[in-house]
């Protein structure tokens, strides 16, 4: 110990540099190991969510075949309404899976003209996305644009413009040019819907230039 102390005093810079290098090496190795473990856990969680979503989707089709005992033929709206109800009942404990399904359901309901129902599902999907924190950021952006469209179709034009602008800002922050251009068009449509045509034209030009 005495000799080690003497040697340290004679070569303080070399010993310190060596010690720092060892500590950095150990720390870097630990950080890399933790990073790998984190990525592995994320991959497993994503795979589990995908499997659960697939199993849930497949279960929706059970009993809908031609040989199924049913008093009437199952319609698309029946399937959609049943899916909405079951997501509410079975998947509220898993916002990641619920979000995937609600995003698809809100878009499908809107396309089939069930606008009021689409609004409810979109609101629930937004709640799911926010529960996910930073990982739900892209979903929040897309759903904000959809919310603007749905509210516009319900003649709630001022609210529609507010949501369209939220979506535009969200995509601007994320930095996705294609999605941002789509969101800008949504803002323009909302402005036109409340009679602010000059502003709408200006925004349209911005979208075309993007």
Beta strands, then each sheet from edge to edge (+ up, - down):
end
